[in-house]
């Protein structure tokens, strides 16, 4: 009876096993390094977002201080957080001490690495009571009676801005605004809404003086809570707004 030939079984040599293990180890190590970097980037991104929120919170406080109240300040564990905050105030040169530059920087506690930094400017004028002024300012009576407070910048929108007519004997009317902003490249202002009504729609660059297509009249001694909303084409970093009134007066700048 003829026997059928069967080739001998061949296994892996020790060298082949070592090479295979080495290749797999290099692949796994590469994946581990990538994952580690992703985790580090996510942690840093989270820190940056938190620091930016704290810097904006401090800027909202600065916006409600009078010109003479601005002082140097350094706070640890700001607002109970794991971050330190430094606010510096310097006079702008060649302005006869009538303009101050306010810079807010946020750090991880115990470090000097800046996670977020915002800058605004404060002029030596007085205006509406809600903004720290006590005597007439801004060029007219209507501007003196307008107070802006609250407000939050998120993605493409500045919203929840509360507007108050502090006058006890007359209405005031907002007829326009000057909006200055920073954010993504080529960002544009698209919409303005107040008291549930679209007051302006279009496309404008930062610093443009905008006349509202529908003026907003505020009743005597009345607060319009979270009434104003400004929509932009791309994500925002900061917004500064000056309100123009029907009598030709203007408020000083409010910053978010």
C-alpha positions as CSV (number, residue, x, y, z in Angstrom):
1,X,0.0,0.0,0.0
2,X,1.4,3.4,-1.1
3,X,2.0,5.9,1.8
4,X,1.0,9.5,1.3
5,X,3.7,12.1,1.8
6,X,3.0,14.6,4.5
7,X,5.3,17.6,4.9
8,X,6.7,18.1,8.4
9,X,5.0,20.7,10.7
10,X,7.1,23.8,11.2
11,X,6.6,26.2,14.2
12,X,8.0,29.7,14.8
13,X,11.6,30.1,15.7
14,X,12.7,32.0,18.8
15,X,14.0,34.8,16.7
16,X,10.7,35.1,14.8
17,X,8.7,35.2,18.1
18,X,11.0,37.9,19.5
19,X,10.7,40.0,16.4
20,X,6.9,39.7,16.5
21,X,6.7,40.7,20.1
22,X,9.0,43.7,19.4
23,X,6.8,44.9,16.5
24,X,3.6,44.5,18.6
25,X,5.3,46.4,21.5
26,X,6.3,49.3,19.3
27,X,2.7,49.5,18.0
28,X,1.2,49.4,21.4
29,X,3.7,52.0,22.7
30,X,2.8,54.3,19.8
31,X,-0.9,54.1,20.6
32,X,-0.2,54.7,24.3
33,X,1.8,57.8,23.6
34,X,-1.0,59.2,21.3
35,X,-3.6,58.5,24.0
36,X,-1.5,60.1,26.7
37,X,-1.2,63.3,24.5
38,X,-4.9,63.3,23.9
39,X,-5.5,63.2,27.7
40,X,-3.0,66.0,28.3
41,X,-4.6,68.1,25.6
42,X,-8.1,67.6,27.0
43,X,-7.0,68.6,30.5
44,X,-5.3,71.7,29.2
45,X,-8.4,72.6,27.1
46,X,-10.5,72.2,30.2
47,X,-8.2,74.5,32.2
48,X,-8.2,77.1,29.5
49,X,-12.0,77.2,29.3
50,X,-12.4,77.5,33.1
51,X,-9.7,80.2,33.2
52,X,-11.4,82.2,30.4
53,X,-14.7,82.0,32.3
54,X,-13.1,83.4,35.4
55,X,-11.4,86.2,33.4
56,X,-14.7,87.2,31.9
57,X,-16.3,87.2,35.4
58,X,-13.6,89.6,36.6
59,X,-14.2,91.8,33.6
60,X,-17.9,92.0,34.4
61,X,-16.9,93.3,37.9
62,X,-14.5,95.8,36.4
63,X,-17.3,97.1,34.1
64,X,-19.3,98.0,37.2
65,X,-16.6,99.9,39.0
66,X,-16.1,103.7,38.8
67,X,-12.9,105.1,37.3
68,X,-11.4,105.9,40.7
69,X,-12.2,102.5,42.2
70,X,-9.9,100.5,39.9
71,X,-7.0,99.2,42.0
72,X,-4.3,96.6,41.6
73,X,-5.3,93.2,42.9
74,X,-4.0,89.7,43.1
75,X,-6.2,87.0,44.4
76,X,-5.4,83.3,45.1
77,X,-8.1,80.6,44.8
78,X,-10.2,83.1,42.9
79,X,-14.0,82.6,43.6
80,X,-13.0,79.4,45.4
81,X,-11.5,77.9,42.3
82,X,-8.1,76.2,41.7
83,X,-6.9,79.3,39.9
84,X,-5.1,82.6,40.8
85,X,-6.1,85.9,39.3
86,X,-4.1,89.0,38.7
87,X,-5.7,92.4,37.8
88,X,-3.3,95.2,36.8
89,X,-4.4,98.8,36.0
90,X,-2.1,101.2,34.2
91,X,-2.6,104.7,32.8
92,X,-2.4,104.9,29.0
93,X,0.4,107.2,27.9
94,X,-0.5,110.6,26.4
95,X,-4.0,110.6,27.8
96,X,-3.4,112.9,30.8
97,X,-4.4,110.1,33.1
98,X,-7.9,110.0,31.6
99,X,-7.7,106.5,30.3
100,X,-6.7,103.3,32.1
101,X,-5.7,99.9,30.6
102,X,-7.1,97.0,32.7
103,X,-5.5,93.6,32.2
104,X,-6.9,90.4,33.9
105,X,-4.7,87.3,33.9
106,X,-5.7,83.8,35.3
107,X,-3.1,81.2,36.4
108,X,-3.3,77.7,37.8
109,X,-2.8,78.1,41.5
110,X,0.9,78.3,42.5
111,X,2.2,78.8,39.0
112,X,3.1,81.7,36.7
113,X,1.7,80.1,33.5
114,X,-1.0,82.4,32.1
115,X,-4.1,80.3,31.0
116,X,-6.2,83.3,30.0
117,X,-5.7,87.0,29.7
118,X,-8.2,89.8,28.8
119,X,-7.7,93.5,28.4
120,X,-10.2,96.4,28.5
121,X,-10.0,100.2,28.7
122,X,-11.8,102.5,31.1
123,X,-12.2,106.2,30.5
124,X,-12.5,109.0,33.1
125,X,-16.2,109.7,32.6
126,X,-19.3,109.1,34.7
127,X,-22.5,107.6,33.4
128,X,-25.5,105.5,34.4
129,X,-25.8,104.5,38.0
130,X,-25.4,100.8,37.2
131,X,-22.0,101.4,35.7
132,X,-20.5,103.2,38.7
133,X,-21.3,106.8,37.8
134,X,-23.1,109.2,40.1
135,X,-23.1,112.5,38.2
136,X,-24.2,113.2,34.7
137,X,-22.0,111.8,32.0
138,X,-21.9,110.4,28.5
139,X,-23.2,113.6,26.9
140,X,-26.9,113.7,28.0
141,X,-29.7,112.9,30.3
142,X,-30.9,109.7,28.6
143,X,-27.5,108.1,28.7
144,X,-27.3,108.9,32.5
145,X,-30.5,106.9,33.1
146,X,-29.5,103.7,31.2
147,X,-27.9,100.9,33.1
148,X,-26.7,97.6,31.5
149,X,-25.9,94.6,33.6
150,X,-25.6,90.8,33.5
151,X,-24.9,89.3,30.1
152,X,-22.9,86.2,29.1
153,X,-20.7,85.5,26.1
154,X,-21.1,81.9,24.8
155,X,-20.0,80.7,21.3
156,X,-21.6,83.1,18.8
157,X,-23.8,85.1,21.1
158,X,-23.8,87.8,23.8
159,X,-27.1,87.3,25.6
160,X,-29.1,87.9,28.8
161,X,-28.1,91.5,29.0
162,X,-30.4,93.3,31.4
163,X,-31.3,97.0,30.6
164,X,-32.8,99.4,33.1
165,X,-34.2,102.9,32.9
166,X,-33.3,104.3,36.3
167,X,-35.1,107.6,35.6
168,X,-38.2,108.2,37.8
169,X,-39.7,110.8,35.5
170,X,-39.1,110.1,31.9
171,X,-38.7,107.3,29.3
172,X,-35.5,106.7,27.4
173,X,-35.0,105.4,23.9
174,X,-32.0,103.4,22.5
175,X,-31.6,104.3,18.8
176,X,-28.3,102.7,18.1
177,X,-25.1,101.0,19.4
178,X,-21.4,100.9,18.7
179,X,-20.3,97.2,19.0
180,X,-16.6,96.3,19.2
181,X,-15.7,92.7,19.4
182,X,-12.9,90.0,19.1
183,X,-13.1,86.4,18.2
184,X,-12.6,84.1,15.2
185,X,-11.2,85.6,12.0
186,X,-13.5,87.6,9.9
187,X,-16.2,87.6,12.5
188,X,-19.2,89.8,11.8
189,X,-22.2,91.2,13.9
190,X,-25.4,89.7,12.4
191,X,-28.4,90.5,14.7
192,X,-29.5,92.6,17.6
193,X,-32.6,91.7,19.6
194,X,-34.1,93.7,22.6
195,X,-37.3,93.1,24.5
196,X,-38.4,90.2,22.3
197,X,-38.0,92.2,19.0
198,X,-35.3,92.1,16.3
199,X,-34.0,95.6,16.3
200,X,-31.4,95.2,13.6
201,X,-30.2,92.6,11.1
202,X,-27.2,92.8,8.8
203,X,-23.5,92.3,8.5
204,X,-21.1,94.7,10.3
205,X,-17.5,94.7,11.3
206,X,-16.1,95.4,14.8
207,X,-16.3,99.1,15.8
208,X,-19.3,99.9,13.5
209,X,-21.9,102.5,14.6
210,X,-25.2,100.8,14.0
211,X,-28.6,102.6,13.8
212,X,-31.4,100.3,15.0
213,X,-34.1,99.8,12.5
214,X,-36.5,99.6,15.4
215,X,-35.7,101.8,18.4
216,X,-36.2,100.5,22.0
217,X,-38.1,102.7,24.4
218,X,-37.7,101.8,28.1
219,X,-40.5,102.8,30.4
220,X,-39.9,105.0,33.5
221,X,-38.1,103.2,36.3
222,X,-38.3,99.8,34.6
223,X,-35.9,96.9,34.4
224,X,-36.0,94.6,31.3
225,X,-34.3,91.5,32.6
226,X,-32.1,89.5,30.3
227,X,-33.6,91.4,27.3
228,X,-30.7,92.1,24.9
229,X,-29.1,89.6,22.6
230,X,-26.3,90.2,20.1
231,X,-25.6,87.4,17.5
232,X,-22.4,87.1,15.5
233,X,-21.2,85.0,12.6
234,X,-18.5,83.1,14.5
235,X,-17.4,82.4,18.0
236,X,-16.7,85.4,20.3
237,X,-13.8,86.2,22.7
238,X,-15.0,89.6,24.0
239,X,-17.6,92.3,23.3
240,X,-17.8,96.0,24.1
241,X,-21.0,98.0,23.5
242,X,-21.8,101.7,23.7
243,X,-25.5,102.6,23.6
244,X,-26.7,105.7,21.7
245,X,-29.9,107.5,22.8
246,X,-32.6,109.5,21.0
247,X,-31.4,112.8,22.6
248,X,-27.9,112.3,21.0
249,X,-26.2,111.1,24.3
250,X,-24.2,108.0,24.6
251,X,-23.2,105.8,27.5
252,X,-19.6,104.8,28.2
253,X,-18.6,101.3,27.1
254,X,-19.8,98.1,28.7
255,X,-17.6,95.1,28.3
256,X,-18.1,91.4,28.4
